[in-house]
């Protein structure tokens, strides 16, 4: 997973990638209406007010997944990849990768609890998710 | 009264390229040109009589110039697979407003052979470049596979329902000599294939084809004097809607808001309900699309789409024939499939389809653009309302 497409931050998204480099998952928050936002937006989708960067807990649940048996050549791997959407506890969704699990549909459950972790990618760090350790 | 109905705009000419599938000896612009000439011939007009043009790729001015046109109205809207549907809607408005009298909507795409194609404008600084591509959500089969398990989970369906879509559409394709996949398949065969991107197997993914198609639109009044007048297809309603730019941010991963809205608006404009629709073309880049669309367009209730297809209602002889050319899954899919869905609806309404779907007086054509970002719907009819 260290090889693969490398994101190019823009002024809008730079704080997110800077946060990831520090091991912090950042999302945006609207003080006017209380909503959270991800991916980064120029203003609140609901009320068009300014958004403020806040640190997310990094915990959430698995909304859906797919297992790609034909990964993009840029990953330089042929092993199946687990593609996922996670909903953070703050209520926003992220597309991501699921690591620490076999690429076996019976080993992965919609609704399972997951936590963020960061992997290197082209000079940046990329937030991905792994199953939460049982309490 | 709505724009479409008030003006009475018709599709006076419609044609696809002579061949479809693998055509490495023709560039995208030549596919446009062949389709445009054929559509003009079908309408009984000279191509130079066109004063408006719509095309998504290559740039509309490149297509226009290659055809030898000097139009006074252009539409280069590129919203992916439903672009041709959106072009039709915009053309209706242009004809209504007087901005154009005769519009060519054209599509040419060397999707398989990639001859004369512009590179897809993906950038590593775009939203998908930053927040989806790094995770392997690059190819359409990977990105589009993502919501499927959630859809099945929430509706109580299984992968067998995905396979039902493939089998039902293959029944239509078997009778169509132009279809890319004609060999009969059964559910077990579809399910037993190795996954491309689980839960999708190869047969659940569309073909990748070369081909083109074009339409000539004008007012019903103007079309009346043409030799093709008796074959004119009326645009009774049209609508478009946009949702999230990247798939993971859909309002609801299991129901496409833009499909719901555009269907509602197009039917309202046509003053019809789903019960009045004889035939439907529901965009099918992947097998789950028609399941979503049957529900989102309101043909069936939530969670009922798999059973509806499994019971045979969309197959030959069924009460709602769907994707009667075989669809993107079995007929052809150049990357942006919308034009071919419109062409099949026109053929059915004219009674000229390879496999006749019975008495088709009304057809609903539904299109999806990009990764569930945009939808558009046309309501077409053999006669004016």
Contacts between the chains, C-beta under 8 A, distances in Angstrom:
chain1	res1	chain2	res2	distance
A	4	B	134	6.0
A	4	B	136	7.0
A	5	B	124	6.6
A	5	B	129	7.2
A	5	B	133	4.2
A	5	B	134	5.1
A	5	B	138	6.8
A	6	B	124	6.4
A	6	B	134	7.1
A	7	B	124	6.0
A	7	B	125	7.5
A	7	B	129	6.2
A	7	B	130	3.9
A	7	B	131	7.5
A	7	B	133	7.6
A	7	B	134	5.4
A	8	B	123	7.5
A	8	B	124	4.2
A	8	B	125	4.0
A	8	B	129	6.8
A	8	B	130	7.1
A	9	B	125	7.2
A	9	B	130	7.0
A	10	B	125	5.2
A	10	B	130	7.9
A	13	B	130	5.8
A	39	B	127	5.7
A	39	B	130	7.3
A	39	B	131	4.7
A	39	B	246	7.3
A	39	B	249	7.1
A	63	B	150	6.1
A	63	B	253	6.7
A	64	B	146	6.0
A	64	B	147	5.8
A	64	B	148	7.7
A	64	B	149	5.2
A	64	B	150	3.6
A	64	B	153	7.7
A	64	B	253	6.1
A	65	B	146	7.5
A	65	B	149	6.2
A	66	B	142	6.9
A	66	B	145	3.9
A	66	B	146	5.0
A	66	B	148	6.8
A	66	B	149	6.7
A	66	B	197	5.3
A	66	B	198	6.1
A	66	B	199	7.1
A	66	B	200	7.8
A	67	B	195	6.8
A	67	B	197	6.8
A	67	B	198	4.0
A	68	B	136	5.8
A	68	B	142	4.8
A	68	B	145	7.3
A	68	B	197	4.5
A	68	B	198	7.9
A	69	B	194	6.9
A	69	B	195	5.3
A	69	B	196	6.2
A	69	B	197	6.4
A	69	B	198	7.0
A	70	B	139	7.3
A	70	B	141	7.4
A	70	B	142	7.7
A	70	B	196	5.9
A	70	B	197	6.8
A	71	B	136	5.7
A	72	B	133	7.9
A	72	B	136	5.7
A	72	B	138	4.5
A	72	B	139	6.6
A	72	B	142	7.6
A	74	B	138	7.7
A	75	B	136	6.5
A	80	B	198	7.9
A	81	B	136	4.8
A	83	B	135	6.3
A	83	B	136	5.7
A	83	B	137	6.0
A	83	B	142	6.1
A	83	B	145	7.2
A	83	B	146	5.7
A	83	B	197	7.5
A	84	B	135	7.8
A	84	B	146	7.9
A	85	B	146	6.3
A	85	B	147	7.8
A	85	B	150	7.8
A	85	B	248	5.0
A	85	B	253	6.9
A	93	B	248	5.6
A	93	B	249	6.5
A	94	B	131	7.3
A	94	B	248	6.7
A	95	B	131	6.1
A	95	B	132	4.8
A	95	B	135	5.5
A	95	B	137	5.7
A	95	B	146	7.4
A	95	B	246	7.2
A	95	B	247	7.5
A	95	B	248	3.7
A	96	B	135	5.5
A	97	B	135	4.7
A	97	B	136	6.7
A	105	B	149	7.9
A	105	B	198	5.9
A	105	B	199	7.5
A	110	B	149	6.6
A	110	B	150	6.4
A	110	B	153	5.2
A	121	B	134	6.2
A	126	B	134	5.6
A	126	B	135	7.9
A	128	B	135	7.5
